[in-house]
Structures are given as structure tokens and as C-alpha cells.
């Protein structure tokens, strides 16, 4: 018996921002019968001056909580969806849905419920337009009492439900708690929903449709016209996403990685482009030593000095216990014999900086503790780095050429990535210099 190909297609907010974009997405789905399950985001911006519907919904929530009139902000949301419905020529009426959502808002429904209605309404429209079944995510995607995603329960129930629907639209971004209340993933969580659906459907491919041709080697806001990555491994993507690359929500990798399902990043506005394939394993090739470069600002370095630190058993553990007590996770630990540096998010230090320093002093009795803000981290990632001689030298040569002072160097034993710390004012030019070193014109 021949295997029936199944694809799950997730469309981002820019891909469903207007009736015109809906038509593009619809044409993509209808062009391939194997695209059986579709996951939509809420409508995004139609242009730079526009607003995302999710942000408009948050404004409605704030209006209610602050006792302001809901009519104007909610009226804009009704107008937005009505424009899409009319533009598609549908006979669908969303009046009952709008009345129900408005009533829930006035009765102070939770913030997660309010935010989730963007995807819910878009999925209703898309299901009608495609003539697919509608499956409410709250009935098939579950969170546990502590608010964590319940993977096993979701996969069991969602798999059974999908088997009863040849084609369906499942709204992204949310699920339900054990008591039935709505719970959302973090922003960008529709990527996660798409991945969850792909796993449950035992899909052959998870397509993530957005407004770019694929995953780029660097941030185009910093590096002009960076090259597209044709193939990237889950591990490489995870590293680049964590360090600031934002095409795909980093948590969206795990459900499909667990099931061995490849991801294809595609452009709704240029469906003829092959995009970027994200796979479990990719052979080393001759396309270059690195796969991509990513990074972001907003880090601080806590430096602790004490003679004979290396001989003091448990010194590092006690420092990290202080950070744990304050709910702070660390990024890196570049250290010497008599010094220990901990790199953390600056935001995480903002409220308790003095208390954290005092607690570190109490825990390890150092000679000095200092905190320096204004640090940026840059990650150079690539599966070919381990076999490419001189990769680290090229990174250092590049940033030395533009006069950047390296504040930290971290390379794992697997030689999969190199992470450097620089001062924030050197961040952009360092990124450009590294890209130009590996990708000369």
C-alpha cells in the first residue's frame, strides 16, 4: 500500500494579514492535496504603520482592566476581520463570535483568553475559505496544572482527533488548562502549535510559511542582503534562534525533532522559492565553514575575584546558588584561576542587583565583585566548523580588523559554535565584519 504524504502548513501573521494574503495562502494549500492540516496565526501588520491583531486584543484587555470604554478598540478588531471576510467574498457571519468575545472581555476573561481570540477568529475564516474542518485548539492542546505544556496528553488526543478529519484548520498559539481555561504559549507560539500538529499527524513535512525566503545567514537589519541557508540542522537552528535569529520560535523545534519530521521555511509571497530545509542531520559539505551568525545585546558580566579560588571546593556552586535563589539563569561562565565571570541578562539584574552582590559576598567572601553592563554576545554556528581549520582565527581577525575588543570567548569541545562577547557599541560592525570574512563578495 502506497504511503499517503501528509504536510502540515503553518501561516504566520503577515501571511494572513488581509484578504489578499489569505488568497495567497489559500492558493498554496489548494495547490498540494497533501497539505491537509493548516495552523494560522492572528492577522499581522498589513504595512509598517499597521497594528498586529494580537496587540489590538491586548489593548482591549487593558481597556477593560483600567475601566476604559471597550467600544473603540474592539470596534477596530471587528472592522479588521469583517474586511477580510468581505474581501474573500464569504457569507460567514462572525457576529455571534464577536458578541461572545466582547461579553467575555467585559466579564474580565483572562489575558490569555483575550489574546488567543486572534488565532481563533482567523482559523474560523480560513476553515470556511478552504472548506476545511475547524478544530478548536482548546480541545486538543493541553497544559498541566503548573502551566507547562502536556506533550503526552496532547499527542494522544490530537492524534486521535486528526484521524477523524481528512483536512482541518487548527488555530495556533493556545490550548487549555485542566480547568478548561485558555492558556497561551509565548509570543510566536503558533510555530509551536504547528510543530505539535505535525507530530500528532505523523506528517512527512512541516511547512512554516512566513514573509521571507528562508532562514538567512545573518540579520538583514545588520548585514545587507545576507545569503539564504538552504539546509540547516535542528541543532544549528536551536543555537541561532536562542542567540536572536527570529524566523522560527525556538521551542517549535522539539516536537518535530522528537518525531524526525523536517521543517521547511517558505515565503507566502514567493512560493516558487524552495526556502530553507531544517533537518535532523545534514552531511558536511563544501558550502562553507559556518552556517550562520546571530547575536543580541543586553547582557551584564558579574566578575568575582579571590586568590586561590580554584582550590576552594564548591566555590562556583555557591555563586550559582545565589543566582538560582534570585531566579536568574546564566548564559556563560568564562573564568580564570582566581577570577570567575558570570554572564547574565541585564534585565534579570535590574531589580535585585545590590542584593545579589551582597548575597554573593556572603556566600563566597570574595576580594571583589563587580558588574559591567553593555555587553553583546555573537554566536558563529556551523556543522562544518569542526573540520574547517582556522575558523576561530578568521572570527578574531575579522573583529580585530574593525577595532573591536573581545570581552569573552567561549567554544565548546564539540567545536559546533564560537561565542564571543563584545561591547554593545561594537555589536553591529562586528557582526558585519564576521559575515564579510566568511562570505566575501
N, C-alpha and C positions, 0 to 999 in steps of 0.2 A: 504494500500500500504506500503510495507516494506521500511524503511529508507535506503538510499544508503550512506554507510560510505565514507567520504572524508577525506583524510590526505594530509597535505602539508609537504613536506620534504625539509629542507634546508641543504645543504652540505657546510661545511667550506673549507677553502683553503687547509688544509692538506689532506682533503678527496678527493680533485681534483687536487693534485699537479703533477700527472703523469698519463700515460695511465693505469698503473696498478691500481692506486687508482680510476680512472674513472670506470674501470671494476668492482671494489668492489661496488661503488656507484650504478652503473647500475644494478648489481645483486640484491641489496637491493630494488631498485624501482620496478624491474620486479617481485620480489617475492611476492608483495602485490598489487593487482589491485586497491586498494583504495588509493594508493599513486599517486594521479592524477596530482598534481602541484608540481613542483620542483624549488627551488631557489638556484642557485650556487654562491659561492664566486669566486674570481680570484684564480689562482693556488698559493698555498703557497710553503713553503720550502720542498724540497724532502729529505734534510738532514740538519744537523746543519751548514754546510758550504755554503748552497744554499741561493738564494735570493727569496723573495716574488715578484710575478709579479707586484703587485701594487707599490712596492718600485722601481722596474725597470722602470715603467712608470713615476714615479716622477723624476727619473734620466733623462729620455728623456725630460721631461718638462724643467728641469733645464738646460739641454744642449742647448736647443733652446733659452731660455731666456738669457743665458750667451754667445750666439753666437758660441757655440762649435758644432762640427760635430755630427750629429744625427745617422750616419750610424752604428757605433759600438753598442751603447746601444739598438737601435731599432732592429738591426740585431739579438741580443740575444733574444729579445722577439719573433721575427718571428721563430727563431730556437726552442724556448720553445714550442710554440703552434704547430708548424709543427711536432715536436716529439710526441706530444700527438695524433694528427690526424693519423700519420703513425702507431703509436703503437696500435691504436684501429682498424686499417685496414679500415678506412673510405675513401671514394672517395671525401670527402668535400674539396673544394678549398677556402682558405681564402685570396687569392691574392687581390681581389678587396677590401676586408675589410682592409687589411694591407695598400694598396695604399691610401685609403681614410683617414685612421687614420694618416698615415705619412704626407699627404698633410695638414691635419688639424693642426697637430703639427707645421709644418713649417710656417703655417699662424697664429701661436700663438693662437691656440684654448685655452680656459681657462684650468686652473689646474684641475678643477672638471671633465671636459670632458676627459682629458687625463687619469686621474685616473680611470674613470668609464669603460674604454675600457677593462680592465682586466676581469671584470664580463661579459661584453657584449660578448667578444670572447669565453669565457668559456661556456656561455649559448648557443651560436651558436653550439659549438661542442657537448654539452650534448644533445641538442634537436635532433641533427642528430643521435647521438648514440642511444638514447632511442626511436627514431621515434615519438617524441612528437612535438606539435606545438611550435613555438617560438613567445613570446610576448615581445616586447621591453618595458622595464620599463619606458622609457621616454614618452610613450604613455598612461600609466595607473597610474603612480605615480606622484603626483603634489606637488609643493611648491608654496606658496603665494609670493607676491612681496617683502615682508620683509625677505624672505628666510626660513620661518617656514613651516613645513610640513602641507599640506592642507588635513586633515583627511577626512572631509566630501566629498569633491570633488573626492578624490582618491577612497574612498569606493564605491561611487555611480558608477563611470565609470568602475573601476576594476571589481566590481561585475557583471556588465552587460557584460563585455568582457569575463570573465571566464565562464559565462553561455553558451557562444558560442564555448567553447573549452573543450572537454571532458578531454584532457590531454594537459599540456603545461609546458614549461620552461620559467621562468621569471628571468632575471638577477638581482642580488641583488645590494645594495649599492647606487643606484642613481634613480633620477626621473628628472623632468623638471620644469623650471620656467615658468611663464606666457608668456614670450617672446620666449619660445622654447629652451633656452639654458639649458645645463645639470647642474644639481645640485646634489651633493652627500651628504649622511649622514656622520656622523663622522666615523672614522676607526672602523671596526667591524659592519658597518651598514647593512650588508647583513642579520644579525639576525633580524633587524627591518623590512626589506623587507619581510622576511619570515612570520613574525607576521602579517604584513599588508595583505599579500595574504591569510593567514589563516582566518583572519576576513572576508575579502571580499568573500571568497569561502564558508563561514559558515562551516568551517571544524570541524570535530569531534576531531581532534588531530593535533597539530603542532609538527613535529619531527625535532629536531635540531641535525644533525649528525656531530660529531667532532672527535677528536683523543683521547678522554678519555672516561671511562666507565660511567661517570655521574658527578654530582656535588659532590665534596669532602668536607669533614668537615673542612679542613684547606688546606693551600697552601702546596703542596708536596715538594716545594723547601725549605720550612722551617721546616715542620713537616714530618718526614719519614713515608711513607705508611699510610696516613690518611684514615679513613673509608669513604665509599661512602654513600651519603644521598639517601635513597630510595624514600622518599616523602618530598617535601618542598612546602610551600605556596608561592604565589606571593609576599606577604609582606616580608617574611623571605628572599627570593631571592633578592628583591629590597635592603634590608638592607645590605646583604652580598656583592652584586655587587657594591654598592656605596662605600663600605669600602675596595674594592680591589679585590674581587673574580672575575675572568675574563672569566669564561666559556661561559657566555651569556651576550651580550650587555644589560645594564640595561634598556635602552629605549625600548627594544624589548618586554618588559613585557606588556606595556599598551594596544596595540591594541587587543591582545588576552585576557587580563584580562577584558577589556571592554565587550568582547563577551562571556566570560566564557569558553574559549577554553583551555584545559590543554596543557602543553608543555612537551615533552619527550626528554631529553638529551640522545643521544645514541652514541655509538662508531662505526664508519665505519669499523674499523679493528677488531671489536669483536661484530658483530651484534646479537650474541646469548645472550648478556648481556641485561638485562631489563633497565639499565640506571637509570636515576632519573626522577620521575614524578613531575611536577610543577603544582599545583592545586590552585583553589580559596580558598578552605577551607579544612582543614585536622583535623580529630579528635585528641584530646590529647591522647597520648598513653604512653606506658612504655619503649620507646626506649631511654629515657634519657632526662635530663632537657634541654639540648641545642641541637640546630640543626647544628650550625656551628660557626666557628671563622674566622674573616677576619680583615685585617688592612693594613695600609701603612704609610710610613714615609713622611716627607716633610711639616710639619706644624710649625707654629710660634704662640706664645702666646703674645698678647698685654695686658699688665696689667696696669690698671688705678686706682690710689688711691686718695681718697678725703674724709675727715671727713664729716660725716652726708650725705653721698651720697644718702642713702636710702630715705632721706626726701626731696631731690631735685627733683621736678616734671619734668619729661621729660629728665632726665639725660641719661638714656640708649638710648632713641630715638635719641638724638643728636649725640651720639657716632656712632650709626649705620648709621645715615645720612651721616656722613663723609665717612664711608666705601662705602656706596652706590654711593656717588659722584665720588669716585675713581674706581668704577666698581668692588668692592670686595665683595664677599659673605662670610658670616661667617659659621663656622662649629658648634661651641658650645659656650655657654656663662656661664661658671662656675663663680659664683660671690658670694661675701660676703656683709656684711653691708656697709663697707667702701672701698671695692675693687670691680672692675669689670674686668673680663678677657674675652678676645675675641680670639677664636682660628680660624686662617685663614691659607690658603695655603701660604707657604713661597714664592713660585714663584710669587704670586699676589702682594707681598710687594716689590719685588726686585727693581723696578724702582722708586717707589714713597715713599719709607719708610720715609724719612725725612719730606716730605710734608704732609704725613698722620699724623705723630706725631704732627707736627705744627698745623694742622687743628683740631686735637682732643683737643689740648691745647686751641685753640681759641674758640672752641665750648663749653667746659665744665669747663675750668680753673681748672684743677686738681692739686694736690700737686705733683704728679709724674706720668710719663708714661714711661714704659719700654717695650722692645720687646725681647723675648727669642726665638731663633731658635732651631732646632734639636729635635722637638717633633714628636712622632709617636702615632697614635691612633689605638686601638684594640677594635673591636666590638665582643661581645659574644651574639649570637642571638638564640632565640628558642621560639616556641609557648607554650612549656611546662613549661617555667620558672615561669610563674605566679602561678603555682600550686606546684612548687618544692621548699620546704623550704631550705634555706641555700645556694642558688645558688650564691649570691653575696659573701658570706663568702668563698666559695670554690675558686672563682676567686681571691680574695685577699690573701687567704692562699697560692695559687699556686705561685703567683708572689713574695710574701714575702719570700717564700722558696728559690727562686733563687736570692734573694738580690736586687730586683727591687724596685725603689722608684716610687710610683704612683704620677703623677703630676696633674691628673684630674680624676674625677669620674662623670659620667652622667648616670642616669637611669630614663627613662620616667615613668609616672604614670601608664601606661599600663603594665609595667614590661615585655615588649617584648624583650628588649635588655639592655645590660650594656656596656657602652663605657668608656674605661679608656685611659688616656694619660700617656705615659712613655717617657723617653729619648731614642733617636734613637739607641744608642748603646745597650740598653736593649730590643729592639724590638723582635728579633728572639727568644732569650731564654725565654722571657715572653710568646710568642705565644706557644712555645713547652710546657712550664710548665702548661699553662691553658688547653691545649689539654690533656696532661697526667693526669691532675686532674680529668677530666670528662670521659676520655676514657682510663682507666688503662689497661695494658696488661692482 
